[in-house]
């Protein structure tokens, strides 16, 4: 029986082809004929092309790199970034029909202009979120949302269409509604190459020559400066963005003044920004943003996650209900000059030597670097914090106007200067001598959540004690800090058992009291106060 001849080039090309198809969107529009193609027909389309025929006929000495270049070039595609408007064509309206033969509408005119522009730039394929996703298929919708950031990142170019900008003035650009939509944030940050277009599909940044395929508005310093002003995003993120949880609070602030049609999308549109993924469940409303924060907590020990003001999540009072809670600029804490910690190489070595001893070393290396909070049964959040018990609360005034229903209080806490806060909640006005109902918590970024068996508990207690002593001697506890106002919600603290909150592992359950502005606490200069050891707090 004759052996079947296998073309080795065909095998190589097949592997490259399958890999490339897996990285492009599930559907693409062919700008030549205006027809919609799905991933199941991409391979057939390529194998019917002259590019494939030339590869198969090539000499075996040709490298796989050459085949990769041909396949990548064939499937290079342009993405559309825009603000949704009236008459947007859906997948059902264009399936089996050329987009160039659709009945006229504002949305159809935009789609046709996009495809013609992509074709003029030399592209074969184009993608638009209006018609390239089957939104009636929940499985496809979820996959599209979870991979959309990657689709924009893997695109050869993204064309940003500003339907409400008719001239090239900076003011007209900044006023565009495109800058106020949630999904357009990742559409700006993810692509490596972008071009901005006015409402008539002319370039926002004009060229003295025909636009070339390699042109990129992200290399234009003047435009990037205007985009920084319009978005509040530093130029380094606009031109070289990387998903992740660094600069956490800043990333939340980017989207804080943006909106989406569905509540859940305020969380889903940020999955790619933070590089996290979780199931898409439309109907969960604000629960989506809580789940986003839970996923972020698994990856970072940045306590800025809790530096927000406004309405808390219904599931946990320590988490924000909406990105808008992060709209306030990051805290600018001015160190107290007389007590600024002095960090030297000698001190650093001494600290390291202490940490490397015995039980302290085991606790340090076992727990250091873990997130400052984690969820346990019942949606409770555990976190380490230094406690400043409030011994007196005084109502100063009830506010009117836009703050009607809010109250201004003065808080007197041990070791701190008096603090004025504004909250919509009614606090208990009284003095406490022994048992305290409220505290100001100073989150501890060293974080030691873990098991509470006796041996590891002793190790952690010793580690916390050592850390506290070193921090105190260095003057760190004399610096201003952002504080959380916590109220006891489960009553061991109000009982005759003060031991419920003694030591580093409190058994009480606390609730964060939301305020309308950030609480910045300043330690007293003239009163020497030895801080409590960081405590493992449980917040619901």
Secondary structure, DSSP 8 states (H G I E B T S, - for coil): -------HHHHHHHHHHHHHHTTS-SEEEETTT--EEEHHHHHHHHHTSHHHHHHHTS-TTS-HHHHHHHHHHHT-EEEEE----TT---HHHHTTS-GGGS---HHHHHHHHHHHHHHHTT-SEEE-TTTSS-TT-HHHHHHHHHHHHHHHHHSSEEEEE-TT--S--HHHHHT-GGGGBSTHHHHHHS-S-EEEE-TTS-BSS--SS---TT--GGG-HHHHHHHHHHH---HHHHHS---SSTTHHHHHHHHTT-B-SSTTHHHHTTHHHHT------TT-TTHHHHHHHHHHHTT---GGGG---S-B-SS-TTSBSSGGGG-S--------GGG-----HHHHHHHHHHHTSHHHHHHHHHHTTS-SEEE-GGG-EEEEEEEEEEEEEEEEEE--GGGTT-EEEEEEETTB--EEEEESS-----B-SSS-SEEEEEE-TT-------HHHHHHHHHHHHHHHHHHHHHTGGGS-EEEEEEEE-SGGGGTT-GGGG-SSEEEEEEEE---SS-EEE-B-SSS-------EEEEE-
